[in-house]
Amino acid sequence: MRARFKFSDSFKLIKNIKTTGTITPSSKNLVRRLLAPIDFERAGCIVELGPGSGVVTRSLLKRMHKDCVLVCLEVNNDFVNQLARVKDSRLRVYNACASSIRQILNELGFEKVDYVVSSLPLALIDDEIVQNILVEVDSNLKEGGRFLQYQYSLANYGDVKPIFRDVKLKFTLRNMPPAFVYDCIK
Ligand SMILES: C[S@@+](CC[C@H](N)C(=O)[O-])C[C@H]1O[C@@H](n2cnc3c(N)ncnc32)[C@H](O)[C@@H]1O
């Protein structure tokens, strides 16, 4: 696995700020908090939404067991090409919108997944698309599965709260900008 964050990635993030919602990749601290609820010994399939340049992706791959599959959905073709260079047979990268989880899982032959990890900038995405994405996430998670999402505000708390059985919030100052982690339990 060779892909690492490069200085040129900052330019891509700036160029695409409307879809990325940030100009820097997530800090180690934020990634650690985001992934803390995952039981890596038991997880068989994880979906990642909006992997970008792959900071969360690499951390997931480092901790997943050898039979766990990671399915990434990313709309930005530059990032998809970058992630496609990561040499790891457990990783499947798709140039697709987060709302097409079901279609992709059908292609791969998975019924439901254990975790959905998301860096999507929900606050910048149209309300209707956010609703579609959240419904897709919920319907493709196993019972007891978790949707882990970070955000720079609580603007979408009201969207996730009615969908999930429980939503726990965490906050970290050790990211630029500081971020909330939504830990949503199905
Ligand atoms: C904040 S960046 C995440 C970067 C990286 N995961 C991190 O934490 O540093 C958000 C990513 O979501 C992608 N994205 C935005 N809308 C999307 C959608 N509807 N479906 C899939 N990916 C999307 C953007 O292209 C961008 O790469």
The ligand as an SDF file (V2000), in Angstrom:
LIG
                    3D

 27 29  0  0  0  0  0  0  0  0999 V2000
  -13.9170   15.5890    3.4760 C   0  0  0  0  0  0  0  0  0  0  0  0
  -13.4960   14.6720    2.0430 S   0  0  0  0  0  0  0  0  0  0  0  0
  -12.9460   13.2060    2.8320 C   0  0  0  0  0  0  0  0  0  0  0  0
  -11.5070   12.9690    2.7660 C   0  0  0  0  0  0  0  0  0  0  0  0
  -10.9500   11.8830    3.6990 C   0  0  0  0  0  0  0  0  0  0  0  0
  -11.8470   10.7510    3.8750 N   0  0  0  0  0  0  0  0  0  0  0  0
  -10.5960   12.4740    5.0420 C   0  0  0  0  0  0  0  0  0  0  0  0
  -11.2770   12.1380    6.0310 O   0  0  0  0  0  0  0  0  0  0  0  0
   -9.6580   13.2370    5.0990 O   0  0  0  0  0  0  0  0  0  0  0  0
  -15.1030   14.1790    1.4650 C   0  0  0  0  0  0  0  0  0  0  0  0
  -15.0880   13.2860    0.2210 C   0  0  0  0  0  0  0  0  0  0  0  0
  -16.4370   12.9470   -0.0910 O   0  0  0  0  0  0  0  0  0  0  0  0
  -16.5610   12.8760   -1.5130 C   0  0  0  0  0  0  0  0  0  0  0  0
  -17.9890   12.9860   -1.8310 N   0  0  0  0  0  0  0  0  0  0  0  0
  -18.7720   14.1080   -1.7830 C   0  0  0  0  0  0  0  0  0  0  0  0
  -20.0530   13.7980   -2.1070 N   0  0  0  0  0  0  0  0  0  0  0  0
  -20.0830   12.4550   -2.3520 C   0  0  0  0  0  0  0  0  0  0  0  0
  -21.1180   11.5370   -2.7120 C   0  0  0  0  0  0  0  0  0  0  0  0
  -22.3930   11.9440   -2.8750 N   0  0  0  0  0  0  0  0  0  0  0  0
  -20.7910   10.2230   -2.8620 N   0  0  0  0  0  0  0  0  0  0  0  0
  -19.5030    9.7900   -2.6820 C   0  0  0  0  0  0  0  0  0  0  0  0
  -18.4760   10.6160   -2.3630 N   0  0  0  0  0  0  0  0  0  0  0  0
  -18.7600   11.9320   -2.1850 C   0  0  0  0  0  0  0  0  0  0  0  0
  -15.7040   14.0470   -1.9920 C   0  0  0  0  0  0  0  0  0  0  0  0
  -15.3330   13.9220   -3.3410 O   0  0  0  0  0  0  0  0  0  0  0  0
  -14.5180   13.9640   -1.0150 C   0  0  0  0  0  0  0  0  0  0  0  0
  -13.4730   13.1870   -1.5360 O   0  0  0  0  0  0  0  0  0  0  0  0
  1  2  1  0
  2  3  1  0
  2 10  1  0
  3  4  1  0
  4  5  1  0
  5  6  1  0
  5  7  1  0
  7  8  2  0
  7  9  1  0
 10 11  1  0
 11 12  1  0
 11 26  1  0
 12 13  1  0
 13 14  1  0
 13 24  1  0
 14 15  1  0
 14 23  1  0
 15 16  2  0
 16 17  1  0
 17 18  1  0
 17 23  2  0
 18 19  1  0
 18 20  2  0
 20 21  1  0
 21 22  2  0
 22 23  1  0
 24 25  1  0
 24 26  1  0
 26 27  1  0
M  CHG  2   2   1   9  -1
M  END
$$$$
